[in-house]
Amino acid sequence: MPHQIASVSPKGIAWRHGIRAGDAIEKINGEPLIDDIDYQALTARTRVVLDLISETGEKRLVTIIKAPDAPLGLTMGDSFRLTPRVCRNHCVFCFIDQMPPRMRPSLYVKDDDWRLSLMMGNFVTLTNVSDEEFERMIRRRVSPLYISVHATNPDVRVRLMRNPHAVNIMERLRRLTEAGICFHCQIVLCPGYNDGIQLVRTVNDLY
């Protein structure tokens, strides 16, 4: 979907190319724009081609040649705001599920969003990431990530997280490694679930 531009820095790169507030970006370098991750990755290049739609509906292409680290000077509108993706797990150790009642609402939000892992260092399980979205992570070279592994034995991980989508963690970690993406791992250790020989297996697999 097109994302509207809220403001343009006066005399910035985009301003000099005739881009104004109210214009909307449909694609960058031929790729549809999903969120700020796409924007940051696709504009960090020497040649940036913007598919724009004016407020009157007129479409045009704008090609910008710049230094890779030079910002365009655009501030995007509300559609770019990241709403945290929620956790689909029901982990036996979930600290949010164990929160006492009547606390402030934000304490009960269970986020599991790889974009927040990249930008803020949040730990994520990757269980709510589709194959298509995972390939986007690879394309955007999102590094480093912070990943909650807990167990590499798929049966143990599913039992611990109570989510059938928890089985493919090693496959995805290998794919990230092959793509040159760095990640930090954590294990929440639960006696009777992922300790003992399962912990030894997890550490050995990760090593």
Secondary structure as UniProt FT lines:
FT   STRAND          3..8
FT   TURN            10..11
FT   HELIX           13..16
FT   TURN            17..18
FT   TURN            21..22
FT   STRAND          24..28
FT   TURN            29..30
FT   STRAND          31..32
FT   HELIX           36..43
FT   STRAND          47..53
FT   TURN            55..56
FT   STRAND          59..65
FT   TURN            68..69
FT   STRAND          74..76
FT   HELIX           78..80
FT   TURN            92..93
FT   TURN            95..98
FT   HELIX           105..108
FT   HELIX           114..120
FT   TURN            127..128
FT   HELIX           131..140
FT   STRAND          145..148
FT   HELIX           154..161
FT   HELIX           164..166
FT   TURN            167..168
FT   HELIX           169..178
FT   TURN            179..180
FT   STRAND          183..186
FT   TURN            191..194
FT   HELIX           196..206
//
